[in-house]
Amino acid sequence: MQVSVIGCGRWGSLIAWYLDRAGHSVALYGREESPHFQAFLQTGRNDVLELPKSIKLTSDLPEVCRAEVILVSVPSQKLRALMKELAALDLHGKDLVLCMKGLEVGSGKRLSQIVGEELAPDNRVAVWLGPGHVQEFLAGVPNCMVIDSCHRSLKKKLIEAFSGDLIRFYYGEDLIGNEVGAATKNVIGIAAGLLDGMHLSTLKGALMSRGTHEIAALIDAMGGNPFSAYGLCHLGDYEATVFSPYSHNRAFGECIALGKPYASLAEGYATAAAVMELAKQYGVELPICAAVYRILYQNAKPAEEIGTLFNRSLKREWNSGKEF
């Protein structure tokens, strides 16, 4: 299959590497001014992987759009602008795969919704979600991930084409739940990092059980299946987000708690704002997400927010006789 990958950051370049390894013809797109793209042009590698010579590097967006399948791995808040660029090109009948997690700030919209709003009806969209880190895949450590779409035939096509010894793909059956679950697990990851920075890592068990519960309630209110929160795209991704040293979101939260700067992208930062939009729209109480939001955007003190959060949980459990 001829495929193009838009976005040459760590995850986009790993996807290009993986699909090339699976035998596909791969082009990797980056903007000419991108430091990641320039590094690949000059050295053929970034800080974690070396691109095979068989992968074509290009900064020509029209050329990228000639592929049968276009995979996208860019920061979530830049997706709409990219889709507007693609809409001006000939994308008739092309399939897009979003290999990214997030929600749009200001609207709370899922990423597949943004594609649907900006591109033509004959452009089918799928999402590639679930746990996994670049470093582990490059070391040969396998994992399981999910491909979901409103189009069953597209899911079948992609899973059959992309499955291999490193990644076993499952059929997603709830696009709303899987997208929301995948995005919000990054907010939970920031909360986990806050606990690490405050030397409260033992509370991660309570964080995981409580976090899954509140995201399940949000998914349910949005019309998805609440049990999706317990699948690979949310709870199943906690190991890679809540505990892993490779997790940008966890590391970001830890730096916030320690008062240290953090330069890398943490998608959970924007998602924390976007999920508050959804909480208002759907009337759902999201205590963990709200606490993270106040710390990131309203200069709330981590120690006070975390203390209030867990005291609140204990009080409600004692008074109601229920776990949550």
Phi and psi in degrees as GROMACS dihedral restraints (atoms count N, CA, C in turn):
[ dihedral_restraints ]
;  ai    aj    ak    al  type     phi  dphi    fc
    3     4     5     6     1   -89.3    20    10
    4     5     6     7     1   118.9    20    10
    6     7     8     9     1  -129.0    20    10
    7     8     9    10     1   152.3    20    10
    9    10    11    12     1  -123.3    20    10
   10    11    12    13     1   143.2    20    10
   12    13    14    15     1  -116.6    20    10
   13    14    15    16     1   120.8    20    10
   15    16    17    18     1   -97.3    20    10
   16    17    18    19     1   117.2    20    10
   18    19    20    21     1   116.6    20    10
   19    20    21    22     1   113.8    20    10
   21    22    23    24     1  -112.1    20    10
   22    23    24    25     1    29.4    20    10
   24    25    26    27     1   -72.0    20    10
   25    26    27    28     1  -168.2    20    10
   27    28    29    30     1   -58.3    20    10
   28    29    30    31     1   -48.0    20    10
   30    31    32    33     1   -73.4    20    10
   31    32    33    34     1   -42.1    20    10
   33    34    35    36     1   -61.2    20    10
   34    35    36    37     1   -43.1    20    10
   36    37    38    39     1   -68.9    20    10
   37    38    39    40     1   -32.9    20    10
   39    40    41    42     1   -65.8    20    10
   40    41    42    43     1   -40.2    20    10
   42    43    44    45     1   -62.7    20    10
   43    44    45    46     1   -43.8    20    10
   45    46    47    48     1   -60.0    20    10
   46    47    48    49     1   -45.0    20    10
   48    49    50    51     1   -60.2    20    10
   49    50    51    52     1   -44.5    20    10
   51    52    53    54     1   -66.2    20    10
   52    53    54    55     1   -44.6    20    10
   54    55    56    57     1   -69.9    20    10
   55    56    57    58     1   -34.4    20    10
   57    58    59    60     1   -63.0    20    10
   58    59    60    61     1   -42.6    20    10
   60    61    62    63     1   -61.4    20    10
   61    62    63    64     1   -31.0    20    10
   63    64    65    66     1   -82.4    20    10
   64    65    66    67     1    -1.2    20    10
   66    67    68    69     1    99.7    20    10
   67    68    69    70     1     8.8    20    10
   69    70    71    72     1   -88.9    20    10
   70    71    72    73     1   160.0    20    10
   72    73    74    75     1   -89.1    20    10
   73    74    75    76     1   116.1    20    10
   75    76    77    78     1  -120.1    20    10
   76    77    78    79     1   133.0    20    10
   78    79    80    81     1  -115.9    20    10
   79    80    81    82     1   136.9    20    10
   81    82    83    84     1  -114.4    20    10
   82    83    84    85     1   120.9    20    10
   84    85    86    87     1  -100.7    20    10
   85    86    87    88     1   138.8    20    10
   87    88    89    90     1  -146.6    20    10
   88    89    90    91     1   152.9    20    10
   90    91    92    93     1   -72.4    20    10
   91    92    93    94     1   145.3    20    10
   93    94    95    96     1   -54.4    20    10
   94    95    96    97     1   -36.1    20    10
   96    97    98    99     1   -84.1    20    10
   97    98    99   100     1    -3.4    20    10
   99   100   101   102     1   -69.8    20    10
  100   101   102   103     1   127.5    20    10
  102   103   104   105     1   -60.2    20    10
  103   104   105   106     1   -35.0    20    10
  105   106   107   108     1   -63.2    20    10
  106   107   108   109     1   -45.0    20    10
  108   109   110   111     1   -64.9    20    10
  109   110   111   112     1   -43.7    20    10
  111   112   113   114     1   -63.6    20    10
  112   113   114   115     1   -36.5    20    10
  114   115   116   117     1   -62.8    20    10
  115   116   117   118     1   -41.6    20    10
  117   118   119   120     1   -66.9    20    10
  118   119   120   121     1   -39.5    20    10
  120   121   122   123     1   -62.5    20    10
  121   122   123   124     1   -40.8    20    10
  123   124   125   126     1   -85.4    20    10
  124   125   126   127     1   -35.6    20    10
  126   127   128   129     1  -122.8    20    10
  127   128   129   130     1   -15.2    20    10
  129   130   131   132     1    77.9    20    10
  130   131   132   133     1    10.7    20    10
  132   133   134   135     1  -152.5    20    10
  133   134   135   136     1   165.3    20    10
  135   136   137   138     1  -118.2    20    10
  136   137   138   139     1  -155.8    20    10
  138   139   140   141     1   -78.0    20    10
  139   140   141   142     1    -7.7    20    10
  141   142   143   144     1  -127.7    20    10
  142   143   144   145     1   -26.2    20    10
  144   145   146   147     1  -141.8    20    10
  145   146   147   148     1   158.6    20    10
  147   148   149   150     1  -110.4    20    10
  148   149   150   151     1   128.2    20    10
  150   151   152   153     1   -76.3    20    10
  151   152   153   154     1   135.4    20    10
  153   154   155   156     1   -63.0    20    10
  154   155   156   157     1   151.2    20    10
  156   157   158   159     1   -63.8    20    10
  157   158   159   160     1   -21.3    20    10
  159   160   161   162     1   -72.3    20    10
  160   161   162   163     1   -15.2    20    10
  162   163   164   165     1   -85.0    20    10
  163   164   165   166     1   126.8    20    10
  165   166   167   168     1   -88.8    20    10
  166   167   168   169     1   124.7    20    10
  168   169   170   171     1   -89.3    20    10
  169   170   171   172     1   135.5    20    10
  171   172   173   174     1  -149.6    20    10
  172   173   174   175     1   148.2    20    10
  174   175   176   177     1  -115.5    20    10
  175   176   177   178     1    16.2    20    10
  177   178   179   180     1   -99.3    20    10
  178   179   180   181     1   102.4    20    10
  180   181   182   183     1   -63.4    20    10
  181   182   183   184     1   -41.7    20    10
  183   184   185   186     1   -58.2    20    10
  184   185   186   187     1   -36.0    20    10
  186   187   188   189     1   -64.9    20    10
  187   188   189   190     1   -40.5    20    10
  189   190   191   192     1   -57.8    20    10
  190   191   192   193     1   -38.5    20    10
  192   193   194   195     1   -75.1    20    10
  193   194   195   196     1    -3.0    20    10
  195   196   197   198     1   -82.2    20    10
  196   197   198   199     1   -10.0    20    10
  198   199   200   201     1   -70.2    20    10
  199   200   201   202     1   158.2    20    10
  201   202   203   204     1   -69.5    20    10
  202   203   204   205     1   -40.1    20    10
  204   205   206   207     1  -128.0    20    10
  205   206   207   208     1   133.4    20    10
  207   208   209   210     1  -112.5    20    10
  208   209   210   211     1   119.9    20    10
  210   211   212   213     1  -102.5    20    10
  211   212   213   214     1   138.9    20    10
  213   214   215   216     1  -121.4    20    10
  214   215   216   217     1   127.1    20    10
  216   217   218   219     1  -139.0    20    10
  217   218   219   220     1    82.3    20    10
  219   220   221   222     1  -130.0    20    10
  220   221   222   223     1   165.3    20    10
  222   223   224   225     1   -55.8    20    10
  223   224   225   226     1   137.5    20    10
  225   226   227   228     1   -58.7    20    10
  226   227   228   229     1   -33.4    20    10
  228   229   230   231     1   -76.3    20    10
  229   230   231   232     1    -6.7    20    10
  231   232   233   234     1  -101.6    20    10
  232   233   234   235     1     0.4    20    10
  234   235   236   237     1   -65.4    20    10
  235   236   237   238     1   -45.7    20    10
  237   238   239   240     1   -60.9    20    10
  238   239   240   241     1   -43.1    20    10
  240   241   242   243     1   -61.7    20    10
  241   242   243   244     1   -40.4    20    10
  243   244   245   246     1   -63.5    20    10
  244   245   246   247     1   -42.8    20    10
  246   247   248   249     1   -63.2    20    10
  247   248   249   250     1   -34.8    20    10
  249   250   251   252     1   -64.7    20    10
  250   251   252   253     1   -38.5    20    10
  252   253   254   255     1   -63.7    20    10
  253   254   255   256     1   -45.5    20    10
  255   256   257   258     1   -66.8    20    10
  256   257   258   259     1   -32.5    20    10
  258   259   260   261     1   -63.5    20    10
  259   260   261   262     1   -24.6    20    10
  261   262   263   264     1   -80.9    20    10
  262   263   264   265     1    -5.8    20    10
  264   265   266   267     1  -105.1    20    10
  265   266   267   268     1   172.9    20    10
  267   268   269   270     1   -83.5    20    10
  268   269   270   271     1    97.1    20    10
  270   271   272   273     1  -112.1    20    10
  271   272   273   274     1    20.4    20    10
  273   274   275   276     1   -54.2    20    10
  274   275   276   277     1   120.1    20    10
  276   277   278   279     1    76.2    20    10
  277   278   279   280     1     6.0    20    10
  279   280   281   282     1   -79.2    20    10
  280   281   282   283     1   146.4    20    10
  282   283   284   285     1  -100.2    20    10
  283   284   285   286     1   137.0    20    10
  285   286   287   288     1  -116.4    20    10
  286   287   288   289     1   142.2    20    10
  288   289   290   291     1  -123.8    20    10
  289   290   291   292     1   119.9    20    10
  291   292   293   294     1   -90.2    20    10
  292   293   294   295     1   111.3    20    10
  294   295   296   297     1  -104.1    20    10
  295   296   297   298     1    61.6    20    10
  297   298   299   300     1  -160.8    20    10
  298   299   300   301     1   161.7    20    10
  300   301   302   303     1  -132.0    20    10
  301   302   303   304     1   132.4    20    10
  303   304   305   306     1   164.6    20    10
  304   305   306   307     1   176.1    20    10
  306   307   308   309     1  -134.9    20    10
  307   308   309   310     1   149.2    20    10
  309   310   311   312     1   -77.1    20    10
  310   311   312   313     1   125.7    20    10
  312   313   314   315     1   -67.9    20    10
  313   314   315   316     1   136.1    20    10
  315   316   317   318     1    99.3    20    10
  316   317   318   319     1   -29.4    20    10
  318   319   320   321     1  -124.2    20    10
  319   320   321   322     1   -25.8    20    10
  321   322   323   324     1    74.9    20    10
  322   323   324   325     1     9.7    20    10
  324   325   326   327     1   -71.9    20    10
  325   326   327   328     1   145.9    20    10
  327   328   329   330     1   -71.5    20    10
  328   329   330   331     1   156.7    20    10
  330   331   332   333     1   -66.4    20    10
  331   332   333   334     1   -36.2    20    10
  333   334   335   336     1   -66.2    20    10
  334   335   336   337     1   -29.8    20    10
  336   337   338   339     1   -65.0    20    10
  337   338   339   340     1   -39.8    20    10
  339   340   341   342     1   -62.0    20    10
  340   341   342   343     1   -44.5    20    10
  342   343   344   345     1   -60.1    20    10
  343   344   345   346     1   -44.5    20    10
  345   346   347   348     1   -61.5    20    10
  346   347   348   349     1   -33.4    20    10
  348   349   350   351     1   -76.2    20    10
  349   350   351   352     1   -30.7    20    10
  351   352   353   354     1   -97.9    20    10
  352   353   354   355     1   -28.5    20    10
  354   355   356   357     1  -104.2    20    10
  355   356   357   358     1   175.6    20    10
  357   358   359   360     1   -76.6    20    10
  358   359   360   361     1   158.3    20    10
  360   361   362   363     1   -60.2    20    10
  361   362   363   364     1   -24.4    20    10
  363   364   365   366     1   -87.1    20    10
  364   365   366   367     1     5.8    20    10
  366   367   368   369     1   -93.5    20    10
  367   368   369   370     1   102.2    20    10
  369   370   371   372     1   -76.7    20    10
  370   371   372   373     1   147.3    20    10
  372   373   374   375     1  -128.5    20    10
  373   374   375   376     1   141.6    20    10
  375   376   377   378     1  -131.1    20    10
  376   377   378   379     1   164.1    20    10
  378   379   380   381     1  -122.0    20    10
  379   380   381   382     1   142.3    20    10
  381   382   383   384     1  -115.3    20    10
  382   383   384   385     1   108.8    20    10
  384   385   386   387     1  -134.2    20    10
  385   386   387   388     1   169.6    20    10
  387   388   389   390     1   121.8    20    10
  388   389   390   391     1   179.7    20    10
  390   391   392   393     1   -76.7    20    10
  391   392   393   394     1   156.1    20    10
  393   394   395   396     1   148.0    20    10
  394   395   396   397     1   140.6    20    10
  396   397   398   399     1  -120.9    20    10
  397   398   399   400     1   146.6    20    10
  399   400   401   402     1   -53.3    20    10
  400   401   402   403     1   -47.6    20    10
  402   403   404   405     1   -59.9    20    10
  403   404   405   406     1   -37.6    20    10
  405   406   407   408     1   -73.6    20    10
  406   407   408   409     1   -41.3    20    10
  408   409   410   411     1   -62.4    20    10
  409   410   411   412     1   -41.7    20    10
  411   412   413   414     1   -64.7    20    10
  412   413   414   415     1   -28.0    20    10
  414   415   416   417     1   -83.4    20    10
  415   416   417   418     1     1.0    20    10
  417   418   419   420     1    87.0    20    10
  418   419   420   421     1    14.1    20    10
  420   421   422   423     1   -87.4    20    10
  421   422   423   424     1   118.6    20    10
  423   424   425   426     1   -79.9    20    10
  424   425   426   427     1   164.6    20    10
  426   427   428   429     1  -154.6    20    10
  427   428   429   430     1   171.4    20    10
  429   430   431   432     1  -111.9    20    10
  430   431   432   433     1   138.9    20    10
  432   433   434   435     1  -136.9    20    10
  433   434   435   436     1   179.3    20    10
  435   436   437   438     1  -127.8    20    10
  436   437   438   439     1   138.9    20    10
  438   439   440   441     1  -118.2    20    10
  439   440   441   442     1   127.6    20    10
  441   442   443   444     1  -131.9    20    10
  442   443   444   445     1   153.6    20    10
  444   445   446   447     1  -168.4    20    10
  445   446   447   448     1   159.8    20    10
  447   448   449   450     1   -73.2    20    10
  448   449   450   451     1   -14.2    20    10
  450   451   452   453     1  -106.4    20    10
  451   452   453   454     1   107.6    20    10
  453   454   455   456     1   -60.9    20    10
  454   455   456   457     1   -38.2    20    10
  456   457   458   459     1   -65.0    20    10
  457   458   459   460     1   -33.4    20    10
  459   460   461   462     1   -69.1    20    10
  460   461   462   463     1   -42.2    20    10
  462   463   464   465     1   -57.5    20    10
  463   464   465   466     1   -46.1    20    10
  465   466   467   468     1   -61.4    20    10
  466   467   468   469     1   -46.0    20    10
  468   469   470   471     1   -59.1    20    10
  469   470   471   472     1   -47.0    20    10
  471   472   473   474     1   -71.7    20    10
  472   473   474   475     1   -42.7    20    10
  474   475   476   477     1   -64.8    20    10
  475   476   477   478     1   -41.1    20    10
  477   478   479   480     1   -66.8    20    10
  478   479   480   481     1   -34.7    20    10
  480   481   482   483     1   -80.8    20    10
  481   482   483   484     1   -32.1    20    10
  483   484   485   486     1  -102.2    20    10
  484   485   486   487     1   -14.8    20    10
  486   487   488   489     1   -67.7    20    10
  487   488   489   490     1   143.8    20    10
  489   490   491   492     1  -158.5    20    10
  490   491   492   493     1  -168.7    20    10
  492   493   494   495     1   -71.4    20    10
  493   494   495   496     1   -23.1    20    10
  495   496   497   498     1   -88.1    20    10
  496   497   498   499     1   -31.9    20    10
  498   499   500   501     1  -131.2    20    10
  499   500   501   502     1   122.5    20    10
  501   502   503   504     1   -99.7    20    10
  502   503   504   505     1   121.1    20    10
  504   505   506   507     1   -95.6    20    10
  505   506   507   508     1   138.4    20    10
  507   508   509   510     1  -105.0    20    10
  508   509   510   511     1   151.2    20    10
  510   511   512   513     1   -76.2    20    10
  511   512   513   514     1   118.2    20    10
  513   514   515   516     1   -75.8    20    10
  514   515   516   517     1   144.1    20    10
  516   517   518   519     1  -124.9    20    10
  517   518   519   520     1    12.5    20    10
  519   520   521   522     1  -153.9    20    10
  520   521   522   523     1    88.9    20    10
  522   523   524   525     1   -61.8    20    10
  523   524   525   526     1   -41.7    20    10
  525   526   527   528     1   -60.9    20    10
  526   527   528   529     1   -54.1    20    10
  528   529   530   531     1   -62.7    20    10
  529   530   531   532     1   -39.9    20    10
  531   532   533   534     1   -71.4    20    10
  532   533   534   535     1   -39.1    20    10
  534   535   536   537     1   -68.7    20    10
  535   536   537   538     1   -45.8    20    10
  537   538   539   540     1   -66.5    20    10
  538   539   540   541     1   -42.5    20    10
  540   541   542   543     1   -61.9    20    10
  541   542   543   544     1   -42.5    20    10
  543   544   545   546     1   -65.9    20    10
  544   545   546   547     1   -39.9    20    10
  546   547   548   549     1   -68.3    20    10
  547   548   549   550     1   -47.0    20    10
  549   550   551   552     1   -75.0    20    10
  550   551   552   553     1   -18.5    20    10
  552   553   554   555     1   -63.5    20    10
  553   554   555   556     1   -23.7    20    10
  555   556   557   558     1   -69.9    20    10
  556   557   558   559     1   -31.5    20    10
  558   559   560   561     1   -68.4    20    10
  559   560   561   562     1   -41.9    20    10
  561   562   563   564     1   -62.5    20    10
  562   563   564   565     1   -35.1    20    10
  564   565   566   567     1   -62.6    20    10
  565   566   567   568     1   -39.5    20    10
  567   568   569   570     1   -63.4    20    10
  568   569   570   571     1   -42.5    20    10
  570   571   572   573     1   -60.2    20    10
  571   572   573   574     1   -39.2    20    10
  573   574   575   576     1   -63.6    20    10
  574   575   576   577     1   -40.4    20    10
  576   577   578   579     1   -64.6    20    10
  577   578   579   580     1   -37.4    20    10
  579   580   581   582     1   -58.9    20    10
  580   581   582   583     1   -42.9    20    10
  582   583   584   585     1   -62.4    20    10
  583   584   585   586     1   -42.3    20    10
  585   586   587   588     1   -61.0    20    10
  586   587   588   589     1   -43.8    20    10
  588   589   590   591     1   -67.2    20    10
  589   590   591   592     1   -23.8    20    10
  591   592   593   594     1   -97.8    20    10
  592   593   594   595     1     7.5    20    10
  594   595   596   597     1    59.8    20    10
  595   596   597   598     1    40.6    20    10
  597   598   599   600     1  -122.6    20    10
  598   599   600   601     1    33.8    20    10
  600   601   602   603     1   -60.3    20    10
  601   602   603   604     1   -22.9    20    10
  603   604   605   606     1   -64.6    20    10
  604   605   606   607     1   -17.5    20    10
  606   607   608   609     1   -84.5    20    10
  607   608   609   610     1     2.4    20    10
  609   610   611   612     1   -65.6    20    10
  610   611   612   613     1   -29.3    20    10
  612   613   614   615     1   -61.4    20    10
  613   614   615   616     1   -46.7    20    10
  615   616   617   618     1   -65.2    20    10
  616   617   618   619     1   -38.3    20    10
  618   619   620   621     1   -61.0    20    10
  619   620   621   622     1   -44.5    20    10
  621   622   623   624     1   -67.0    20    10
  622   623   624   625     1   -43.6    20    10
  624   625   626   627     1   -68.8    20    10
  625   626   627   628     1   -41.5    20    10
  627   628   629   630     1   -70.0    20    10
  628   629   630   631     1   -41.7    20    10
  630   631   632   633     1   -62.4    20    10
  631   632   633   634     1   -44.9    20    10
  633   634   635   636     1   -62.2    20    10
  634   635   636   637     1   -39.0    20    10
  636   637   638   639     1   -62.3    20    10
  637   638   639   640     1   -45.6    20    10
  639   640   641   642     1   -73.6    20    10
  640   641   642   643     1   -32.4    20    10
  642   643   644   645     1   -72.6    20    10
  643   644   645   646     1   -33.3    20    10
  645   646   647   648     1   -60.7    20    10
  646   647   648   649     1   -39.5    20    10
  648   649   650   651     1   -64.9    20    10
  649   650   651   652     1   -39.1    20    10
  651   652   653   654     1   -66.0    20    10
  652   653   654   655     1   -46.6    20    10
  654   655   656   657     1   -58.5    20    10
  655   656   657   658     1   -42.9    20    10
  657   658   659   660     1   -61.2    20    10
  658   659   660   661     1   -44.9    20    10
  660   661   662   663     1   -64.3    20    10
  661   662   663   664     1   -28.5    20    10
  663   664   665   666     1   -85.3    20    10
  664   665   666   667     1    -3.0    20    10
  666   667   668   669     1    97.5    20    10
  667   668   669   670     1     7.7    20    10
  669   670   671   672     1   -93.2    20    10
  670   671   672   673     1  -176.3    20    10
  672   673   674   675     1   -91.0    20    10
  673   674   675   676     1   115.9    20    10
  675   676   677   678     1   -59.3    20    10
  676   677   678   679     1   -25.4    20    10
  678   679   680   681     1   -70.0    20    10
  679   680   681   682     1   -13.4    20    10
  681   682   683   684     1   -62.7    20    10
  682   683   684   685     1   -25.6    20    10
  684   685   686   687     1   -63.5    20    10
  685   686   687   688     1   -20.3    20    10
  687   688   689   690     1   -97.2    20    10
  688   689   690   691     1     7.4    20    10
  690   691   692   693     1   -96.0    20    10
  691   692   693   694     1  -167.8    20    10
  693   694   695   696     1   -63.5    20    10
  694   695   696   697     1   -28.6    20    10
  696   697   698   699     1   -80.0    20    10
  697   698   699   700     1   -14.7    20    10
  699   700   701   702     1  -126.1    20    10
  700   701   702   703     1   -83.5    20    10
  702   703   704   705     1   -58.5    20    10
  703   704   705   706     1   -38.1    20    10
  705   706   707   708     1   -67.2    20    10
  706   707   708   709     1   -13.5    20    10
  708   709   710   711     1  -101.3    20    10
  709   710   711   712     1     0.8    20    10
  711   712   713   714     1   -64.0    20    10
  712   713   714   715     1   -39.0    20    10
  714   715   716   717     1   -57.1    20    10
  715   716   717   718     1   -40.5    20    10
  717   718   719   720     1   -79.9    20    10
  718   719   720   721     1   -14.1    20    10
  720   721   722   723     1  -114.8    20    10
  721   722   723   724     1   -40.3    20    10
  723   724   725   726     1   -84.3    20    10
  724   725   726   727     1   -27.6    20    10
  726   727   728   729     1  -117.5    20    10
  727   728   729   730     1   -27.4    20    10
  729   730   731   732     1   -70.1    20    10
  730   731   732   733     1   139.2    20    10
  732   733   734   735     1   -68.7    20    10
  733   734   735   736     1   -15.8    20    10
  735   736   737   738     1   -84.9    20    10
  736   737   738   739     1    -9.2    20    10
  738   739   740   741     1   -74.6    20    10
  739   740   741   742     1   117.9    20    10
  741   742   743   744     1   -64.8    20    10
  742   743   744   745     1   -38.7    20    10
  744   745   746   747     1   -67.7    20    10
  745   746   747   748     1   -43.4    20    10
  747   748   749   750     1   -62.8    20    10
  748   749   750   751     1   -45.3    20    10
  750   751   752   753     1   -63.7    20    10
  751   752   753   754     1   -37.5    20    10
  753   754   755   756     1   -61.9    20    10
  754   755   756   757     1   -47.1    20    10
  756   757   758   759     1   -61.0    20    10
  757   758   759   760     1   -39.8    20    10
  759   760   761   762     1   -63.0    20    10
  760   761   762   763     1   -42.8    20    10
  762   763   764   765     1   -64.5    20    10
  763   764   765   766     1   -37.3    20    10
  765   766   767   768     1   -60.1    20    10
  766   767   768   769     1   -46.1    20    10
  768   769   770   771     1   -64.4    20    10
  769   770   771   772     1   -32.9    20    10
  771   772   773   774     1   -90.2    20    10
  772   773   774   775     1    -3.9    20    10
  774   775   776   777     1    72.1    20    10
  775   776   777   778     1    28.0    20    10
  777   778   779   780     1  -106.4    20    10
  778   779   780   781     1   151.5    20    10
  780   781   782   783     1   -74.2    20    10
  781   782   783   784     1   154.6    20    10
  783   784   785   786     1  -140.7    20    10
  784   785   786   787     1   117.5    20    10
  786   787   788   789     1   -90.0    20    10
  787   788   789   790     1   -23.1    20    10
  789   790   791   792     1   -77.7    20    10
  790   791   792   793     1   160.7    20    10
  792   793   794   795     1   -68.3    20    10
  793   794   795   796     1   130.1    20    10
  795   796   797   798     1  -123.2    20    10
  796   797   798   799     1   101.6    20    10
  798   799   800   801     1   -58.9    20    10
  799   800   801   802     1   -27.2    20    10
  801   802   803   804     1   -63.4    20    10
  802   803   804   805     1   -21.1    20    10
  804   805   806   807     1   -62.6    20    10
  805   806   807   808     1   -53.0    20    10
  807   808   809   810     1   -68.7    20    10
  808   809   810   811     1   -37.4    20    10
  810   811   812   813     1   -62.7    20    10
  811   812   813   814     1   -33.9    20    10
  813   814   815   816     1   -60.4    20    10
  814   815   816   817     1   -35.9    20    10
  816   817   818   819     1   -74.5    20    10
  817   818   819   820     1   -42.5    20    10
  819   820   821   822     1   -65.3    20    10
  820   821   822   823     1   -37.6    20    10
  822   823   824   825     1   -70.8    20    10
  823   824   825   826     1   -24.4    20    10
  825   826   827   828     1   -68.2    20    10
  826   827   828   829     1   -31.3    20    10
  828   829   830   831     1   -62.6    20    10
  829   830   831   832     1   -42.7    20    10
  831   832   833   834     1   -66.9    20    10
  832   833   834   835     1   -38.4    20    10
  834   835   836   837     1   -59.3    20    10
  835   836   837   838     1   -39.9    20    10
  837   838   839   840     1   -70.0    20    10
  838   839   840   841     1   -45.8    20    10
  840   841   842   843     1   -59.4    20    10
  841   842   843   844     1   -40.2    20    10
  843   844   845   846     1  -106.7    20    10
  844   845   846   847     1     2.0    20    10
  846   847   848   849     1    62.9    20    10
  847   848   849   850     1    39.9    20    10
  849   850   851   852     1  -109.4    20    10
  850   851   852   853     1   135.3    20    10
  852   853   854   855     1   -86.0    20    10
  853   854   855   856     1   123.9    20    10
  855   856   857   858     1  -127.0    20    10
  856   857   858   859     1    80.1    20    10
  858   859   860   861     1   -59.6    20    10
  859   860   861   862     1   -42.7    20    10
  861   862   863   864     1   -68.5    20    10
  862   863   864   865     1   -48.5    20    10
  864   865   866   867     1   -60.4    20    10
  865   866   867   868     1   -39.4    20    10
  867   868   869   870     1   -66.0    20    10
  868   869   870   871     1   -39.0    20    10
  870   871   872   873     1   -64.9    20    10
  871   872   873   874     1   -43.7    20    10
  873   874   875   876     1   -62.6    20    10
  874   875   876   877     1   -42.4    20    10
  876   877   878   879     1   -59.3    20    10
  877   878   879   880     1   -46.6    20    10
  879   880   881   882     1   -63.6    20    10
  880   881   882   883     1   -36.8    20    10
  882   883   884   885     1   -66.9    20    10
  883   884   885   886     1   -43.1    20    10
  885   886   887   888     1   -77.7    20    10
  886   887   888   889     1   -35.5    20    10
  888   889   890   891     1  -114.2    20    10
  889   890   891   892     1   -16.8    20    10
  891   892   893   894     1  -122.6    20    10
  892   893   894   895     1    14.6    20    10
  894   895   896   897     1    59.0    20    10
  895   896   897   898     1    27.3    20    10
  897   898   899   900     1   -67.8    20    10
  898   899   900   901     1   150.0    20    10
  900   901   902   903     1   -81.1    20    10
  901   902   903   904     1   128.7    20    10
  903   904   905   906     1   -54.2    20    10
  904   905   906   907     1   -43.8    20    10
  906   907   908   909     1   -61.5    20    10
  907   908   909   910     1   -40.9    20    10
  909   910   911   912     1   -69.4    20    10
  910   911   912   913     1   -43.4    20    10
  912   913   914   915     1   -65.7    20    10
  913   914   915   916     1   -45.0    20    10
  915   916   917   918     1   -66.6    20    10
  916   917   918   919     1   -40.7    20    10
  918   919   920   921     1   -61.6    20    10
  919   920   921   922     1   -45.5    20    10
  921   922   923   924     1   -63.7    20    10
  922   923   924   925     1   -40.8    20    10
  924   925   926   927     1   -60.6    20    10
  925   926   927   928     1   -49.0    20    10
  927   928   929   930     1   -78.1    20    10
  928   929   930   931     1   -30.8    20    10
  930   931   932   933     1   -66.2    20    10
  931   932   933   934     1   -37.8    20    10
  933   934   935   936     1   -61.7    20    10
  934   935   936   937     1   -43.7    20    10
  936   937   938   939     1   -62.0    20    10
  937   938   939   940     1   -44.7    20    10
  939   940   941   942     1   -65.7    20    10
  940   941   942   943     1   -41.0    20    10
  942   943   944   945     1   -62.3    20    10
  943   944   945   946     1   -45.9    20    10
  945   946   947   948     1   -65.8    20    10
  946   947   948   949     1   -39.0    20    10
  948   949   950   951     1   -64.3    20    10
  949   950   951   952     1   -40.3    20    10
  951   952   953   954     1   -69.6    20    10
  952   953   954   955     1   -44.6    20    10
  954   955   956   957     1   -73.5    20    10
  955   956   957   958     1   -36.1    20    10
  957   958   959   960     1   -93.0    20    10
  958   959   960   961     1   -19.2    20    10
  960   961   962   963     1    76.2    20    10
  961   962   963   964     1     8.2    20    10
  963   964   965   966     1  -112.6    20    10
  964   965   966   967     1   161.1    20    10
  966   967   968   969     1   -70.9    20    10
  967   968   969   970     1   -34.3    20    10
